[in-house]
Amino acid sequence: MKIHIKGGRLIDPAANVDAQQDLYIAAGKVVGVGSAPADFHANKTIDASGLVVCPGLVDLSARLREPGYEYKATLESEVAAATAGGVTSLVCPPDTDPVLDEPGLVEMLKFRARTLNQTHVYPLGALTLGLKGETLTEMSQLTEAGCIGFSQAEAPIRDTRVLLRALQYAQTFGFTVWLRPEDPYLGGGVAASGAVASRLGLSGVSVIAETVRLHTIFELMRSTGARVHLCRLSSAAGIELVRQAKREGLAVTCDVNIHHVSLTDMDIGYFNSQMRFSPPLRGSRDRDAIIAGLIDGTIDALCSDHTPVDDDEKLLPFAEASPGATGLELLLPLTLRWAEQHKVPLASALARITSEPARVLGLPAGTLASGSTADICIFHPAQEWKVERRALKSQGKNSPWLGYDMRGRVRATLVSGHVVHELH
């Protein structure tokens, strides 16, 4: 299939391109930027006039709920949500049932994703067997099966010796360890410690739960030389520690949840369970630090932290409700919202959801350079749409943005040169 995308505003942050240029695709690859290669005859032409053409989005955290939690979501529903949101590559955590701690389970998930042929799925393998924090998994075998890194998801490693051995092993073979920095003994609450949690009578998670764990991780990194990706930072103090670690030269990258860019603990209101996240929403000072960290490059990427849950789990009281929100279809419009509110150039904002997460993964994605895989998102930056349950393709309809108007609508998504989503 040869495709000509014409008349669009081409934004490729990896190549510092932001100009009106045509794009030419053949055999799943980008074969021309600006001008067509010789003897190119398109089978399909996409008119992108008035639209933005950018690399397909790369999401560093999206739970697909398979295997084990099909009552919350299925692989089919969630990859459909991904392509509707312009996401062409996504990373799924290992906290499925059974846990992704055996090569056969990883191979099965990869095979299922390939047969759907809608988006690239990159699993994280479990760092310890059953995510119990005790015995290391066979990381080499899991890597051969298709894992791109190793994680505990939300399950802590309480024994620091186990974490040390994990980082030593990972460093030996060049693997990346993905960690959510929260001390297991200081965490465990349902809201950020402070006036809001106290007023509502909710158990709090203090900032030191994040900073104490970060200090531990950085000391172990200094000792082992391991490469670590920090998942979903939430506090100003934590971001400053990461900024210092990067200046020191530690091999660390990090991301934040897109919802934490716009929301604070004040948005919990009167126990709105749609605002329950892990880590919890923090104060405006922390949100402002997240925004500053995104702008200065301390924070490498934005992720959706897509977590579909069934309605019953969100109808419970706040402290008992399951944390998380659907996010694959909101990653782009919420990023555009942040960019508009804080006067961030569009190319810089798109880098946080395309080229930068691709760099974190070490994948040749997030670019439209000639010869690259044709993973492409075409969107209307000003088109408005309302976030309604029926508008979401994800099986999980849980979102703090239900009823809100968003700007930015994906009109077409291409994966490996195939049109997998098109809005007429």
N, C-alpha and C positions, 0 to 999 in steps of 0.2 A: 504494500500500500504506500503510494506516494502522496504526501499531503502538503499543501501550500497554505500557510497561515499568513494572510495578507492584511496590511493596513493597521496593525496593532502597535501599541507602545511597548516595545521590547525592553524588559528590565532584567538584566542578568548581573546580580550583585558580585558574583565571583569574577566576572570579567570587566567590572566597572562600566557596563553598558546600560544606557538609559536613552533610547532614541526610537523614533518610528522606523522600524525595519521589518521586512518580511522574513519568514522562517520557512525552511524547506526540509522535509522529512522523507526518508526512504529507508526501508528495511529496518525500521525501529530506531534509526539513528538520525541525529541532526546532520544534514549534509550540506547545508548552506545557510548563511546568516547575511541578510541584506541583498544578496544576489543569488540567483539559481545556478546550480552546477550545469555543466554542458549536458544537453539532451535530457533535461528534466521535464517530464510531462506528468502533471498532477492527476491522480485519480479522484482526489477530493480537495476542494478549496474551502477554507474556513475564513469568513470575513470577520476580522477582528477590529474593524474600525470603531474607535471610541472605547476599546477595551485594552486591558493590560495583559501582556503575554509574559509569563515569568516561569522559572523552573518549578516543577511540581514540589509541593510542600513536603518537608521531612519532619516527622513528628517523633520526638524521643520518648514518648510514653503514651501508649494507647492499649488499654485492656480489651482484648477481643472475646474474653470469657470462655473460650474453648481451649482445652477440654474441661468439662465438669460443671460449668455454670450456664448451660444453654438456656435455662429458664430466665436468665438475665439478658442474654444476647447470644447471637450466633455469629460465626465467622462470616456468613453471607451478609447478614444485616450490617455488620460493622465495617466490612470493606466497602460496601455500598455507601455507607456514611462517609468513609474516607474519601472516596472518589468524588462524592457530591461536595465535599469541602476542599477539593483540590489537593488532597494529601496523596502522594504517589509512593512514599516510603514511610514505614512506621516501625517503631520498636515496641514489642510487647513484653511486659514483665513476666517472670516465671511463676507467679502466684495463682496458677490454675489448679485443677483437681483431677488427676494427680499433678503434682508439682513438676515443672520441666527440669527434672534432674537425671533423666535417662535419655540416651541418644535416640532411642526408638520413638519416644514421645515428640522430640524435636523434629525428627524426620517426618513424622505423620503430620504435624502442624504445617511444616514447610510444603509438603505435598498437597495438602488441602488448599493452601493459599495459592499454589501454582495452578491448580486446576481451575480456580475461580478466575485467575488471570486478570485481576483488577487493580491490585496494588502490591508493591514489594513489601513482604513481611519479614522482619528481622527479629528473631526471638533472643531474649536474654536467658541464659541458662541459670539455674539455681546455683548459688555459691556454696551452699551446704545441703546435704541430703535432707529432703523434706522441708527445707528452710528452717530446720530446727536449730541451726547455729552451732552444731557440734562436730560433724564429720564433713570434710571437704568432698565435693563431687569430683568426678573424673573430667576435669576441665578440657583436656586435650580431646577426648572422645566427643564431648559436647560441641567443641569448636568444629570438629570434622563433620558433625551432623548439621551444622548451620548456625550455631550461636555466635553472636558478635560481641559478647561480653558476659559478665556474671554479676548477679544481683541477689539481694535478699528481699527485694520488694519492700514491704512494710514490716517484715519480720526482723527483729534485731539479732545481732550477735552479742551475747552478753559476756562471753569469755574473750578477753582481748588477745589471748594467746592464739585462739582460733583465727581471729582476724589477721594477726601477724603472719601466721602460716599461709593464709589465703593470699595475702599480698606478696609474700616471698615466692610462692608458686606461680602466681600470675606474672610477676616480673620476670621470672626465669624464661617463660614462654611468650612474653610480649602481650599478654591478655590485659584487657581493661576491666577493672572492678567498678561497678556502679553501686554507690552507697547513698542512702537517705540519712543525712546526719541528724540523728535524734538519740540522745542518751536514753536507754531503756528504763532507767530508774528515775529519771527526771521528766520523762515524757508520759504518755498514757492518758492525758486529759483530752477534753473534747473542744476546748476553745483556747484562745491565747490568754495567758495570764494578764490580768489588768482590770480596769474599772468595769468593762462590759461583762466579763465573765463573773466578776464578783456580784454585780447587780442582778445578773440572771441566775446566780447560784450554780454556775457550771464549773466543773473541774478544769483547771487551767494547765497549759503547757507553757513554761517560762522560756525566755530567750536562751537561757543558759543550757537548756536541754540541747539546743542546736550548737552553741559555741563550745561546750565541753566536748561534744563528740567530734567537732571539727578539729579541736586541738589534738585529740587522740589520733585521728586519721592522719593529720599532717606530720605528727611525730613518727608514726609508722611508715609514712611515705618517705620521710627523710632517711629512715633506717633501711628501707628495702629498695627504694628507687622505683616503686611501682607506679603505674599510671591509674588514676582514679577519676571517675566522673561523678560529681555530686548532684543528686537528684532533688529538685524542688526546694531550693533555699527559700527562706521565708522572713529572715530578720535583717535589720540594718547591721547589727554587730556581726552576724555570720557572713554577710557580703563583704564587710571590711576585712575579715580574716582571710577570705578567699583572695581579695585584692592583694593583700600582703604576701600570701603564698605564691601568687603568680609572679609578683615582683622578685621573689626569692628564686624563682625558676623551677618550682615544683611542677610536675606533669599533671596538672589538675585542670579540669573543665567543669562547667556547671550549667544547670538550667533552672528555670522557674515556671510555675504553673501560670498560664495565661490569665486565669481568673484573679490571681494575686496582684496583677498589674492594675486592675480597676477597682477591686473590692477591698474593704477593710472589715474589722470585727464589728464596726457599727452597723454594717449591713445585715448582721444576724437579726436585728430588729427584735421582734417578740418570738424568738425561738424558731426562726425560719430554717427548717432542716435542709432546704436547698443550698444553704450557705455553709453546710458542714463539710469541711475539707480536711485532708491530712497531708501536710501540716496545716494547722488552722489559719484562718485569716487573721492578720495582725493589724496593728494600728497604722494610722496615716504616715507616721514617720518611717515605718518599715516599708510601706508601699512606695513612698518617695525614694527610699534607698534602692529599691528594686528598679525603679525607673531610671535612676542615675546610673546604676550598674549596667543596665542594658545599653544606655547611651555611650558610656565610656568603655564598653567591651569587657568589663569584669565578668558579667553574665554572658555566656556564649550563646544561649539559645532559649527560645520560648517553646514550651510544649503544651499540648492540650490536657495532659494527664487524664485522658478520656476514661471514664469509669462508669459504664452503664449499670444501673441497679434497677430492680423491679419496684413498682409503685409502693408495695407494702413496706419496703425497707425505708422509704422516705416519709411514710405517713406516721411513723413512730415518733415519740418525743425526741427532741433534739439530741439529747445525750445518748439515745439508743439507736438513732437513725444511722444508716450506713453512710460513711463519708464519700465524697466524690460527685462528679457531674459529667454529663456527656459533653464532649468538647471537640470532636473531630470536625464537625460542620461549623464550629464557631471560632476555630483557631485563626482563620484569615480575617473575618470581620472584626474580631476583637483586637487583632494586631493593627488593622487599619484605624480602628477607633483610638488606640493608644498613640499611633503616629500622628493622627490629626490633632488630638488634644495637646500633645507636647511638641508639635512642630518638628517632628522627626522626618527627615527625607524618606520618601516612599522606598527607595532602593535600600536604604539602611535598615528600615523596618523589615522589609522582605528578607534581608540577609539573615535575620534572626530565626526565620522559619524555613530557610532554604539552604543556602551555602554554608552557614555556620554549623547547623546540626549535622550536615553531611561531613564537614571537616571533623567534628567530634567523633563520628562513626568511622572515619577513614574510608569513606565510600566515594566513588566517582559520580556522585549525584549532586543535585542542587546547582546545576549549570546548564547553559544552553550553547556551550561552545561547539563548534563544528567537530563531529565525531563522537559527541557524547550521546548517551541513551536519551531518546526523546520522551522524557517524563516532563509534562508541561501542564501548567495551570493557566487558563484564560478566564479573566474575571472583569466584571464591570465595577469599578471602584466606587461609584456613586449610587448604584441601584439599591433601593431600600427593600427590605423584606422583614416580616414579623416572625419572631421566634415562637412558633406554635407547635404543639405536639404533632399535629399532622404534617408539619413542614419538615420534621426531622426524620431522616431515614434510619437512624440508629434505633435499635429496639429499646434502648434506654432513653426515656423522655425526661429524665431528671436534669434540670438546669436552673441556675439562679436567674437566667435571662428570659424565662418564659414570659411572653407578653410584651417584650421589648422590641423596638424597631432597630434593625441593624442596617448598616450600609456596607456594601461589598458583596456581590453575588457571583459565585462561580458559574460561568456559562459553558465551559467545556474542560474536561480533564483527559489528558493522553498519558498512557502508560506504555512504555516501549513502542511508541509510535502508533498505538491503537487507541481510538476514541472510546473511552470506557464510561464517560458521562457527558451528556450534552443537554443543555437547557434551551428550549426553543421559545 
